[in-house]
Amino acid sequence: MTVTALPFQILVISLQRSLDRRAKVESELQTVSMPWSFLDAVDGSALKNPPDEYKPLKVKCLQGYELTPNEIGCYLSHKEAWKRCVEKNIPTLIFEDDFVLAPEFEHTILSLLNRPNDWNFVRLQGLYEVPYQELSLIDGVHLVKNIGDAVGATAYLLKPEIARALINESSDIYEPVDHFLEHQKKHGLEFLAVRPYPVDITRAKSTIDDRQERAPVQGLRKRLRSVARALDRALSKHPWFPR
């Protein structure tokens, strides 16, 4: 395969104190010949006050639950990675530090970089199995559109214009970052995927995101949430949950 000179960077979001995870990252990335660097994650549990982007009362009304401190820190960490992408003005592969690489990982990334006009924003890992529609075959790599939300933010590749759009739509933080990445009605971006995924997760407990499985919002809480979202759509120029 002829590799283009298209530059790109790899950023691994990781807490400075997560020494075991960092050692595992270094071990995983020894298997590829691509430069990478750590991006020190925001430690949500150490935040004394929520950031300006987070408005607890509005989040509770429109979501039905508040985000955990580490969910907020995780979102802020990804937002910083998007800023680095814009600053460098090159495609950026963003990892969280609980990834495992498939043997075809490097081939997949080089193939995508060789065909930059075919993608802008690509999921490389997903938590949930969802059906998909194949869009193109790039040197053996299946580029697809997922039908449904796979969620998870362990690994994805994006271009600077996508990072800029995500930053612009993140003036408010009100949902976990992996849900926001799938929230096309909000940011208007098409999030493609490579299938099978070239990245998996270790399934170790995350140190930057303490989200547990939440019970569905039901009953009166759900009705009140629907009313709050309808009012937000009617009164806000930039509603959180547009139709």
C-alpha positions as CSV (number, residue, x, y, z in Angstrom):
1,M,0.0,0.0,0.0
2,T,1.3,3.5,-0.9
3,V,1.0,5.7,2.1
4,T,0.3,9.4,1.6
5,A,2.2,12.1,3.4
6,L,-1.0,13.2,5.2
7,P,0.2,14.1,8.7
8,F,-1.9,13.1,11.7
9,Q,-1.5,12.8,15.5
10,I,-2.6,10.2,18.1
11,L,-3.7,11.5,21.5
12,V,-4.3,9.2,24.4
13,I,-6.5,10.7,27.2
14,S,-5.2,9.4,30.5
15,L,-5.0,10.6,34.1
16,Q,-1.5,11.3,35.2
17,R,-2.0,9.2,38.3
18,S,-3.1,6.1,36.2
19,L,0.3,4.6,36.0
20,D,-0.8,1.0,35.4
21,R,-3.0,2.1,32.5
22,R,-0.3,4.3,31.0
23,A,2.1,1.3,31.1
24,K,-0.6,-0.8,29.3
25,V,-1.0,2.0,26.7
26,E,2.8,2.1,26.1
27,S,2.8,-1.7,25.6
28,E,-0.1,-1.6,23.2
29,L,1.3,1.2,21.1
30,Q,4.7,-0.5,20.8
31,T,3.1,-2.7,18.2
32,V,2.6,0.2,15.8
33,S,5.0,2.6,14.0
34,M,3.0,5.7,14.6
35,P,3.9,8.6,16.9
36,W,1.6,9.3,19.8
37,S,1.4,11.2,23.0
38,F,-0.5,11.3,26.3
39,L,-3.1,14.0,26.9
40,D,-3.5,14.5,30.6
41,A,-7.2,13.9,31.4
42,V,-9.2,16.3,33.6
43,D,-9.8,14.6,36.9
44,G,-13.5,15.1,37.4
45,S,-13.3,13.9,41.0
46,A,-10.9,16.7,41.8
47,L,-13.1,19.5,40.4
48,K,-14.0,21.9,43.2
49,N,-16.8,23.5,41.2
50,P,-18.5,22.4,37.9
51,P,-17.2,24.2,34.8
52,D,-19.2,27.0,33.2
53,E,-20.4,24.7,30.5
54,Y,-22.3,22.6,33.0
55,K,-25.6,23.9,34.4
56,P,-26.8,21.3,37.0
57,L,-30.4,22.4,37.3
58,K,-31.0,22.6,33.6
59,V,-29.3,19.3,33.1
60,K,-31.5,17.6,35.7
61,C,-34.6,19.0,34.1
62,L,-33.8,18.2,30.5
63,Q,-32.0,14.9,31.1
64,G,-33.8,13.6,34.1
65,Y,-30.4,13.0,35.9
66,E,-27.2,14.9,36.6
67,L,-23.8,13.9,35.2
68,T,-21.3,12.5,37.6
69,P,-18.1,14.5,38.2
70,N,-16.0,12.0,36.2
71,E,-18.4,12.2,33.3
72,I,-17.9,15.9,33.3
73,G,-14.1,15.5,33.5
74,C,-14.2,12.9,30.7
75,Y,-16.1,15.3,28.4
76,L,-13.7,18.2,29.2
77,S,-10.8,15.9,28.4
78,H,-12.2,15.0,25.0
79,K,-12.9,18.7,24.4
80,E,-9.3,19.5,25.1
81,A,-8.3,16.8,22.5
82,W,-10.6,18.5,19.9
83,K,-8.8,21.8,20.7
84,R,-5.4,20.1,20.0
85,C,-6.8,18.8,16.7
86,V,-7.8,22.3,15.7
87,E,-4.5,23.8,16.9
88,K,-2.4,21.3,14.9
89,N,-4.9,21.4,12.0
90,I,-4.3,17.8,11.2
91,P,-6.5,14.6,11.5
92,T,-6.4,13.3,15.1
93,L,-7.0,9.8,16.5
94,I,-8.3,10.1,20.0
95,F,-8.0,7.2,22.4
96,E,-9.2,6.7,26.0
97,D,-6.6,4.7,27.9
98,D,-8.5,1.4,28.1
99,F,-8.1,0.2,24.5
100,V,-6.8,-3.0,22.9
101,L,-5.6,-2.9,19.3
102,A,-6.7,-5.5,16.8
103,P,-3.9,-6.9,14.5
104,E,-5.4,-4.9,11.6
105,F,-5.3,-1.5,13.4
106,E,-2.3,0.1,11.7
107,H,-3.4,-1.1,8.3
108,T,-6.9,0.4,8.9
109,I,-5.5,3.8,9.9
110,L,-3.1,4.0,7.0
111,S,-5.9,3.0,4.6
112,L,-8.1,5.8,5.9
113,L,-5.3,8.3,5.7
114,N,-4.7,7.2,2.1
115,R,-8.3,8.0,1.2
116,P,-9.1,11.3,3.2
117,N,-11.9,12.3,0.9
118,D,-14.0,9.3,2.0
119,W,-14.4,10.3,5.6
120,N,-14.4,13.1,8.2
121,F,-15.3,11.4,11.4
122,V,-14.9,7.7,12.0
123,R,-15.7,5.5,15.0
124,L,-13.1,2.8,15.6
125,Q,-14.8,1.1,18.6
126,G,-18.3,0.7,19.9
127,L,-19.9,-0.6,23.1
128,Y,-23.1,-1.9,21.5
129,E,-23.5,-4.1,18.5
130,V,-25.8,-2.3,16.0
131,P,-26.6,-3.1,12.4
132,Y,-24.8,-1.1,9.7
133,Q,-24.8,-0.2,6.0
134,E,-21.6,-0.5,4.1
135,L,-20.5,2.6,2.2
136,S,-17.2,1.8,0.7
137,L,-14.3,-0.7,0.8
138,I,-10.9,1.0,1.2
139,D,-8.0,-1.5,0.7
140,G,-9.9,-4.2,2.5
141,V,-11.3,-1.8,5.2
142,H,-15.1,-1.6,5.4
143,L,-16.3,2.0,6.0
144,V,-19.9,1.9,7.1
145,K,-22.7,3.9,8.6
146,N,-24.0,2.4,11.9
147,I,-27.8,2.1,12.1
148,G,-28.2,3.0,15.7
149,D,-26.0,4.4,18.5
150,A,-23.0,2.2,19.2
151,V,-21.8,4.7,21.9
152,G,-18.4,4.5,23.5
153,A,-15.5,7.0,23.0
154,T,-12.5,4.7,23.4
155,A,-11.2,5.4,19.9
156,Y,-12.2,7.6,17.0
157,L,-10.6,9.6,14.2
158,L,-11.6,13.0,13.1
159,K,-10.6,16.0,11.0
160,P,-10.0,19.5,12.3
161,E,-13.3,20.9,10.8
162,I,-15.2,18.2,12.7
163,A,-13.3,19.0,16.0
164,R,-14.1,22.7,15.5
165,A,-17.8,21.8,15.1
166,L,-17.8,19.6,18.2
167,I,-16.2,22.4,20.2
168,N,-18.8,24.9,18.9
169,E,-21.6,22.6,20.0
170,S,-20.1,22.0,23.4
171,S,-20.7,25.4,24.9
172,D,-23.1,23.5,27.2
173,I,-22.2,20.0,28.6
174,Y,-25.3,18.0,29.4
175,E,-24.8,14.4,28.3
176,P,-21.9,11.9,28.4
177,V,-19.4,12.6,25.7
178,D,-20.0,9.4,23.8
179,H,-23.7,10.1,23.7
180,F,-22.9,13.6,22.4
181,L,-20.7,12.2,19.6
182,E,-23.8,10.2,18.4
183,H,-26.1,13.2,18.8
184,Q,-26.4,14.0,15.1
185,K,-29.6,16.2,15.5
186,K,-27.5,18.5,17.7
187,H,-24.2,18.8,15.9
188,G,-25.3,17.7,12.4
189,L,-22.2,15.6,11.8
190,E,-22.1,12.2,10.1
191,F,-20.2,9.7,12.4
192,L,-19.1,6.8,10.2
193,A,-17.4,3.6,11.5
194,V,-15.0,0.9,10.5
195,R,-16.4,-2.6,10.8
196,P,-15.2,-4.9,12.2
197,Y,-13.8,-2.4,14.8
198,P,-10.0,-2.3,14.8
199,V,-10.1,-1.3,18.5
200,D,-11.6,-3.0,21.5
201,I,-11.7,-2.1,25.2
202,T,-10.0,-3.8,28.2
203,R,-13.3,-3.7,30.2
204,A,-11.4,-2.5,33.2
205,K,-13.2,0.1,35.4
206,S,-12.6,3.5,33.8
207,T,-10.6,6.1,35.8
208,I,-11.9,9.1,33.9
209,D,-15.6,8.1,33.7
210,D,-17.6,6.6,36.6
211,R,-20.9,6.2,34.8
212,Q,-22.9,3.3,36.0
213,E,-25.9,1.7,34.2
214,R,-28.7,4.1,34.8
215,A,-32.3,3.1,35.3
216,P,-34.5,4.5,32.5
217,V,-36.2,7.8,33.2
218,Q,-39.9,6.8,33.6
219,G,-43.3,7.9,34.9
220,L,-43.7,11.4,36.1
221,R,-40.0,12.2,35.7
222,K,-40.2,11.3,32.0
223,R,-43.3,13.4,31.5
224,L,-41.7,16.4,33.2
225,R,-38.6,15.9,31.1
226,S,-40.6,15.9,27.9
227,V,-42.3,19.2,29.0
228,A,-38.9,20.8,29.8
229,R,-37.4,19.7,26.4
230,A,-40.5,21.1,24.6
231,L,-40.1,24.4,26.4
232,D,-36.4,24.5,25.6
233,R,-37.1,23.9,21.9
234,A,-39.7,26.6,21.9
235,L,-37.6,29.2,23.8
236,S,-34.0,28.5,22.9
237,K,-32.2,29.4,19.7
238,H,-29.9,26.3,20.3
239,P,-32.1,23.7,22.0
240,W,-30.2,20.7,23.6
241,F,-32.6,18.2,22.1
242,P,-33.8,19.5,18.7
243,R,-36.4,17.5,16.8
